[in-house]
Amino acid sequence: MEGRFATLEDKLRFLAESARMQAAPAAEPGLEPAPGQRRWGEFAPANPPTVVPLKDVGTIVAKQIDNFSAVGATNYLRGVASPRADPIAEGIRAQPAYEAAMRDPNVLKRRVTGLQRTNMAEWGLAAETKGAARIVDGVIAARPKIERFWQDWHPRLQSHVTKIRSMPRVTAADRKQRMIANLDGLIAIRRS
């Protein structure tokens, strides 16, 4: 059986028969199965896999927005309650990268002073009271930016995926070349 069904009805029929065969008791070894039974050791054919290397932009954007709408505030509050690292200390430790990007001594001084003026309790309270209530609405409001990103990124990513999937993968050297080409290609399109 190929990786896809011709119609939804075909797929549903297949799944129903598969479920029926798996649930039905097996006939005794060597005996002919009665109606509703399966032969001893017989199993329904495996569910054929469907590989979709890259979904369309609309599906990706809808999934991100829907997922975030469903659990965004919960996950946000969970992150506020137990951050992986102290965000104030991490902000101070990120100072060299920030300096390289900004190069404005006045901005840098204000940033460090502001970070040192607060503590974890204040940071957590502000994040819980201000951020959690607004984060889902903010992400939904950002839909045009998300769509714009995916409209730009998707064709480049699709081209990359197509190129990588067309490469041979018979030998270990082939697979190694695919991995290297995949990494190099992703780095190249991210920089472009």
C-alpha positions as CSV (number, residue, x, y, z in Angstrom):
1,M,0.0,0.0,0.0
2,E,1.4,3.4,-0.9
3,G,2.0,6.2,1.7
4,R,-1.3,8.0,1.0
5,F,-5.0,7.1,0.6
6,A,-7.0,8.1,-2.4
7,T,-9.8,9.5,-0.3
8,L,-10.7,10.2,3.3
9,E,-13.3,7.4,3.1
10,D,-10.5,5.0,2.1
11,K,-8.4,6.0,5.1
12,L,-11.4,5.8,7.5
13,R,-12.3,2.3,6.1
14,F,-8.7,1.2,6.5
15,L,-8.6,2.5,10.1
16,A,-11.9,0.9,11.0
17,E,-10.8,-2.5,9.6
18,S,-7.5,-2.2,11.3
19,A,-9.1,-1.4,14.7
20,R,-11.6,-4.3,14.2
21,M,-8.9,-6.8,13.4
22,Q,-6.7,-5.7,16.3
23,A,-9.6,-5.8,18.8
24,A,-11.1,-9.1,17.5
25,P,-10.0,-12.2,19.4
26,A,-7.7,-14.4,17.4
27,A,-8.8,-17.9,16.3
28,E,-7.0,-20.8,17.9
29,P,-3.8,-21.7,16.1
30,G,-4.5,-23.9,13.0
31,L,-8.3,-23.2,13.1
32,E,-10.2,-21.2,10.5
33,P,-11.3,-17.8,12.0
34,A,-15.0,-17.2,12.6
35,P,-16.7,-14.0,11.4
36,G,-15.2,-11.1,13.4
37,Q,-12.1,-13.1,14.3
38,R,-8.6,-12.9,12.8
39,R,-6.2,-15.7,12.0
40,W,-3.8,-16.7,14.7
41,G,-0.8,-14.4,14.3
42,E,-2.5,-12.1,11.8
43,F,-2.3,-8.4,12.3
44,A,-3.8,-5.5,10.3
45,P,-1.4,-3.9,7.9
46,A,0.7,-1.1,9.3
47,N,-0.7,2.4,9.1
48,P,1.2,3.7,6.0
49,P,3.3,6.7,6.9
50,T,2.8,10.1,5.2
51,V,5.9,12.2,5.1
52,V,5.3,16.0,4.7
53,P,8.8,17.5,4.7
54,L,7.5,21.1,5.0
55,K,4.0,22.2,5.6
56,D,2.5,25.3,3.9
57,V,2.8,28.8,5.4
58,G,-0.9,29.0,6.4
59,T,-0.7,25.7,8.3
60,I,2.4,26.7,10.2
61,V,1.1,30.1,11.2
62,A,-2.3,28.8,12.2
63,K,-0.6,26.0,14.3
64,Q,1.7,28.5,16.1
65,I,-1.2,30.9,16.8
66,D,-3.6,28.2,17.9
67,N,-1.0,26.5,20.1
68,F,0.0,29.7,21.7
69,S,-3.6,30.8,22.2
70,A,-4.3,27.5,24.0
71,V,-1.3,27.3,26.3
72,G,0.7,30.5,26.0
73,A,-0.3,32.2,29.2
74,T,0.1,28.9,31.2
75,N,3.6,28.3,29.8
76,Y,4.5,31.9,30.3
77,L,3.5,31.8,34.0
78,R,5.4,28.5,34.4
79,G,8.5,30.1,33.0
80,V,8.1,33.1,35.3
81,A,7.6,30.9,38.3
82,S,10.8,28.8,37.6
83,P,13.1,30.5,35.1
84,R,15.9,28.4,33.8
85,A,18.4,31.0,34.9
86,D,18.3,34.3,36.8
87,P,17.2,36.8,34.1
88,I,18.8,39.7,35.8
89,A,22.2,37.9,36.1
90,E,21.8,36.6,32.5
91,G,21.1,40.2,31.3
92,I,24.2,41.4,33.0
93,R,26.3,38.5,31.7
94,A,25.0,39.3,28.1
95,Q,26.5,42.8,28.4
96,P,29.3,42.2,26.0
97,A,27.0,41.2,23.2
98,Y,24.7,44.0,24.0
99,E,27.7,46.5,23.9
100,A,28.8,45.1,20.5
101,A,25.3,45.8,19.2
102,M,24.6,49.1,20.7
103,R,27.9,50.9,21.2
104,D,26.2,53.8,23.1
105,P,27.8,54.3,26.5
106,N,24.8,56.1,27.9
107,V,22.4,53.4,27.0
108,L,24.7,50.8,28.5
109,K,25.0,52.6,31.8
110,R,21.2,53.0,32.1
111,R,20.7,49.3,31.3
112,V,23.1,48.0,34.0
113,T,21.8,50.4,36.6
114,G,18.2,49.4,35.8
115,L,19.0,45.7,36.0
116,Q,20.7,46.2,39.3
117,R,17.9,48.3,40.8
118,T,15.5,45.3,40.8
119,N,15.4,41.8,42.3
120,M,13.9,38.4,41.4
121,A,10.8,39.0,43.4
122,E,10.0,42.3,41.7
123,W,10.8,40.8,38.3
124,G,8.5,37.9,38.9
125,L,5.7,40.0,40.1
126,A,6.0,42.4,37.1
127,A,6.1,39.5,34.7
128,E,3.0,37.8,36.3
129,T,0.9,40.9,36.6
130,K,1.8,42.6,33.4
131,G,3.0,40.0,30.9
132,A,0.8,36.9,31.5
133,A,-2.5,38.8,30.8
134,R,-1.2,40.3,27.6
135,I,1.0,37.7,26.0
136,V,-1.6,35.8,24.1
137,D,-3.2,38.9,22.8
138,G,0.2,40.2,21.8
139,V,1.1,37.1,19.9
140,I,-2.3,37.1,18.1
141,A,-1.8,40.8,17.3
142,A,1.6,39.9,15.9
143,R,0.0,37.6,13.3
144,P,1.0,39.9,10.4
145,K,4.6,39.9,11.5
146,I,4.5,36.1,11.9
147,E,2.9,35.7,8.4
148,R,5.4,38.1,6.9
149,F,8.3,36.1,8.4
150,W,6.9,32.8,7.1
151,Q,6.2,34.2,3.7
152,D,9.8,35.2,3.4
153,W,11.4,32.2,5.2
154,H,9.2,29.4,3.8
155,P,10.3,29.5,0.1
156,R,14.0,29.6,1.1
157,L,13.5,26.7,3.5
158,Q,11.4,24.8,0.9
159,S,14.2,25.2,-1.6
160,H,16.8,24.0,1.0
161,V,14.7,21.0,2.0
162,T,14.1,20.0,-1.6
163,K,17.9,20.2,-2.3
164,I,18.8,18.1,0.7
165,R,16.1,15.5,0.0
166,S,17.4,15.1,-3.5
167,M,20.9,14.2,-2.4
168,P,21.8,10.5,-2.3
169,R,21.7,8.7,1.1
170,V,22.9,5.2,0.3
171,T,26.3,5.1,2.0
172,A,27.5,6.5,5.3
173,A,29.5,9.0,3.3
174,D,26.3,10.1,1.5
175,R,24.5,10.5,4.7
176,K,27.4,12.5,6.2
177,Q,27.4,14.8,3.1
178,R,23.7,15.3,3.5
179,M,24.1,16.3,7.2
180,I,26.9,18.7,6.3
181,A,25.0,20.2,3.4
182,N,21.9,20.5,5.6
183,L,23.8,22.4,8.3
184,D,25.7,24.6,5.8
185,G,22.5,25.4,3.9
186,L,20.5,26.3,7.1
187,I,23.3,28.6,8.2
188,A,23.5,30.2,4.8
189,I,19.7,30.9,4.5
190,R,19.6,32.1,8.1
191,R,22.3,34.7,7.3
192,S,20.7,35.8,4.1
